[in-house]
């Protein structure tokens, strides 16, 4: 009986049954794990990206666990494609409740060597992509009048500048700022906007800059002395996504970093 009561209690807080979650960047490792978590909590999940093969593997894992998911290809930096994504979601699923803006690219080019093309590309994906996701889906959520949750993927480099990733840090700082601005604007409409801030996770986009010397520095600055695992973002995702458990949480920068931000020396 106690087990049943606790299950009911947890479900009342975190269940996403009947909700539709759109995960832009869901073909990546971190957002893919978040997509699995959202599906596990009952949401119908739309995985958005450009790599159908990666999406198929993630969808297979979701379906094997009893969840529902489908893939829509879209370029996050194109407003027209994000508008087409919204239209496709509304046509197929009938609603959109949760949006994850997680498309991102990184580079460790030394500052004096950063070419204009590289600078523009990182700005376009990391900032413009989040901007369009918020503008298109945020407008729909505000006008629909049913509330909703937008989760933008930030970075520790948006909290404290990190060496070697100059353009990336600048874009993530902008994502944090934009998110808090929108949280204020849309709070009266019960559309919550939060930033999920991963610490160091050895995901695809940062493996190329994780040489042994840098890994040693990161570990020396992380009280838990290890990298995060993608599944460790799921709990924070569900908290921010749920309009029950997270009903009063907006404008939050929720850091999941093993204590990195809490340590100076």
Protein Blocks (a to p, Z undefined) as FASTA:
>chain_A
ZZmmmmmmmmmmmocghiacddehilpmklmmmmmmmmmnopacddddjblklmmmmmmm
mmmnopacddddddfklmklmmmmmmmmmmmnopafbdcdfbdcddfbdfklmcfklmmm
mmmmmmmmmmmmmmmmmmmmmmnongpaddddddfklmpccehilmlmmmmmmmmmmmmm
mmmmmmmnopacdddddfddddfklmmmmcfklmmmmmmmmmnopacdfklmmmmmmmmm
pmklmmmgghiacddehhmmmpcZZ
